[in-house]
């Protein structure tokens, strides 16, 4: 089996206190995304590689994703079915075990703390050892769904052990047994500290992204794939491979007060 290499970047003094977690030790990963395609667009090749290493992948989608459906003639139910069809097809390629949809309104009003409560529920229920999510601190990120999802994931990754902070399911809270969360991994980041060599799984990512037909017409898909390839080649220059993904990998303890 091919060995996948991740190279640390931008090491700080805090990394010596809380070393950057080894994501290739992951056994169960909860991948939290605002929309149905973000995990695969942001980190699909790395996630596919982790699956090949034996990790269990669970995708959680926060919004209903209906606003981006390009076929305006579809009813809400038909659009939702199309989105799930796309996601199921991509999941088979990447190796996703389970899909969870929270159903918050895409690009619409919803409460941050409600999202956080749901994420606390699923972290306590699933007990992942790693969480993937979009970086809420991405410079100039204007999409509220993205930074709301990323921030709720980050905060929930710190607070899940404090059961006085309720989730959206009291039964889950009352039966919760403590767990170890080894790391949180942000994609869509401008401050990567890990570069993931994805030469072996890049084509899987491309094929998975191509499944997302509901929200991309042919021209849009071509532009997306071009942009992803361009960015992957940029990251690869630092790693000495053909294509790579840049990730911010953190010990959850480092998310509060820099310690």
N, C-alpha and C positions, 0 to 999 in steps of 0.2 A: 504493500500500500504506500502511496506517495506521502511523504511528510510535508505538512503545511507549516510554513514559517511565518511568525509574526515578529516584527522588529520594533522595539520600543523607540519612541522619539520624545523629545522635549521633557526629559526626566527632570523632576523637581525634587527638592529636599523631602517633600511629603511622600514621594514614591519610595524613599528609603525607610520611612516609618510604616507605611502601608503599601507594600509592593504592588505593582500593577498585576491584577489577577490574570492567570493563564486561562484564557477562554477555551482552549482545547482540552481542558479538564472537565468541561461542562457535561453534566448528565441530563439535566432537564432545563430547558430555556423557555421562558415566557417572553414572547415577542409582541410588544405593545405598539400599535400603530394607529394613527388617526384615520387613515383610509385604507381600503382593501389591498392596495398595491405598494404601500410605503416600505414595508419590511423587505420585500424583494428588490425594489428599486434601490433602497439604501444599503442593503447588506445581504442580498440574496445569495451571492456566491460564497460568502463566508458561512452563512447559515447552512447552505448545502454541504460545505466541507465539514462543518460540525456534525451534521447528520451522518455523514459517512464515517465519522469518528465514533459514532454511537450515541450522540446526544438526541434526546427527545425534543421535538419542536412543537410548541403550542402557540398559535397566533391569536391575538385578541385585537379586534378592530373596534375603535371607539365610536365612530359615526356610521350613519346609514349609507353614506357615500352617494346619495342620490343626485346631488347638484351637478356632478361632473359627467353624468351619463349623456353621451353625445346624441343619442336618438331621442329627440324630444317627443316623438309620437308614442313612446312606451308609457303604459300606465305605471303607477307606483309599484304595484305588485310585480308586473313584468320586468321593470327595471331592476328591482331587488333580486328577482330570480336570475337575471342575466349577470348581475354582479357576483352572485354566489357561484354561478356556473364558471365564470372566469377564475374566481379564486380557488375553486376546487381543482380546476385543471392545472393551475400553477402549483398548487400544493402537492400534487402528485409528482411533479418534476423536482421540487425542492426537497420533498420528504416530510411535509408537515403532518403531524399526527391528528391535531384537533384544531378546529376553528371556533372562536367565540366572538359573537357580535353584541355590542352593547346598545347600538341603535340610536345614539344621540344624533340630533339633526345636523347634517353636513353643512358647514359654514353658517350654522344658525345659533340661536341663543340656547345655552344650557349652562348648568351650574358647575363650576370647577370642583366644588367639594363633593358633589354627587359623583363625578367621575373618580375622584380620589377614593371615595367610599367603595365604589365598585372594584377599583384596582386593589385596594386592601383585601377585599373579599377573595379575589382570585389569586393573589399572592399567598394568602393564608391557606387557601384550598389546594392549590396546585403545588406549592412548596418548590419553586424553581431554585436552582443554584446560581443562575444568571438571568438577567433581564436585558432585553434589547429595546430601544426606544429612540425616537428622533431627539436630537440635541435641542433642548428648549432655549439654549443660549446662542443659537446660530445667529451670527451678525445679520441684521436686516430681515430676519424672518418675519413676514407680515401676515402669515396665515395663522389665525388664532387656533384652529384645530391642531396645528402642529406644536405650537409652544404650550398650549394647554395640556395636550396629551403627554408631551415630554416632561413638563414640570410635575404633573400629577404622578407620572411613573417614578420620577426622581424622588419626590417627597414620600410616596408610598413605599419605596424601597428602603427608606430610613425608618418609617413609622410602623411597619407591619407587625413588629414584635410588641408594640404597646397596645394591648387589647382594650385599654380604657378608651382608646380612639376607635370608635365603632366603624365597622365596614357596613355594607348595605345588607348584610345577612347576619342577624344575631346568632343563628344556629352555628354558623361557621366560627364566629368569634368565641362562642361558649365551649366549643370542642377543640379549639386550636391548640396545637402543640408546637413549641418553638422550633425554629429551623435556622439553618445557616444560609445566608445569601452571600455568595462569594464576590459577585461583581455586577455592575450595571454598565452596559455598553451603549454608547450613543453613536448613531449614524447620522448622516446629514450634518456633519460637524466641520468647522474650519480649524479646529485645534486637535487633530488626531495625535494620539500618543502611540498608536499601534498601526502598522501597515500590514495588511493581510494579503499574502500571496495567494491569488485565486486562479492561477493559470489552469488548474485541473478542473475547476467547476464553473468557469466563466460562461461556457456555452449553456450550462443548465440555467444560469441566471437569465441569459438572453432569451431562451425558450420560455421560461416562466413569465418574464415581462411581456412577451408577445401574446400571452394568454389574455391580457387585460384589454380586451377589445371594446368593452362597453364605454370606456372613458378616453379612448384615443382613436381618431380616424387614421387612415394609413399614413398621411403626411405627419401627423403628430407623433405616431409611433416611430417613424423613421428618424425624426428629430430627437426624440427621447433616447433611442438606441445609440445615435451618433454622440450625444452628449455624455451618456454613460461610458461609452468606449473611450472617449477623449479623456474623461476624468480618471478612468481606471489606468490608462497609459501614463498619465501624469504621476499618479501614486506609485506606479510600478518603477518609475525612474529611480525612486529612493530605495527600492527593494532589489533591483537587479533582475526583475522578471518582466513578463509581457503585460500583465494586468494585475491590479491590486485594488483593495478597498481600504480607505482610511477610516479608522474608528477611534473613539475616545473611550478607553476602558478604565473604569475607576472602581476602587473599593468603596462600597456605599458609605463607609465612615467618613470618607473625604468630602462628602456632600454638605457637611455642616461646619461652618467656621474654619474651613481649611485644615481640619485635623481629622 
